[in-house]
Amino acid sequence: MAEAVYLLCALTSLVCAVLLLRGYRASRTPLLFWSCLCFVGLAVNNVLLFVDLVIVPDYNLRVLRAATALTSLVLLIYDLVVAEAK
């Protein structure tokens, strides 16, 4: 059951990224672009979670998962702090 939740979370993050990209293409608002990149990273993070816990449970991908989550959130914070100040 947990495996399905991991995949559904990845799918949801990917759908959010696609919708944000469509919004960005229509309005060219930078916040939508950076939010899209954040959700792509979160989708990758969820896929890595599935791989880590289900496919190869013998390997520890915790550091890689944390790095993708951190990178995703840093992209969003960058836009909120730096890019919006311009």
N, C-alpha and C positions, 0 to 999 in steps of 0.2 A: 504494500500500500504506500509506503514512504517513497518508493521509486517513482510511482505515478505523480506524487506531489512534487518531487524534484523536477520532473520533466514538464509538468504543467506550469511551474514557476518560471522555468526557462522559456517556455512558449509564451507566457504572458509578458515577460520582459521583452521578448523579441517583437511581439505585436505592438507593445507600447512604443518601442523604438521606431517601428515602421510608421505608426501614426504620427509620431513626433516629426519624423523626416518629411512626411507628406505636408504637415503643417508648416514646416520650415520652407519647403519648396514653394508654398503658396504665399507666405508672408515675408520670408527672408529675415525673420527675427532671430538674432543670434542665440538667445536663450533656448529656443527650440532645438537648434543644432547641437548645442552642448548637452542638453538633456537627452537628445537622441544618442549621442556618444556614451553618455552615462548608462543608459538602459541597454545598449549593446554590450558594454562591459559587464553589467549585472547578469545579462543572459549568458555570457561566457562563464561567469562565476557559477551560475546554476548548473550549467552543463559540466563544469569541472567538479562540482559537488556530486553530481550523479556518477561521473566516472570514478571519483575518489571512493565513494562509499559503496557503489554497486558493482562496477565493472572490474576494478583493480583494488580490492580492499586491502591487499598486502602492502601497497605503496601508500606513502603519506603525501598527499598533494595539498596539505593545509597551507603551506607557505605560498604556493602558487595561487591558491584560491584567495588568500588574504591580499596578495599583491594585486590581483585583478579587481577586487572590491575596492581597495584603496585607490587604485588608479581611476576607477570609475567615479568615485566620489570626489577625488581631487579635480577631475575635469569639470564637474558641476560646480564645485566651490570656486574654481578659477573664474568661471563665467560670472558667478554671482558677485564675487568680490572685485576682480580686476577688470573684466571686460565691460561690466555694466557701469563702472565708474567713469568710463571714457565718454 
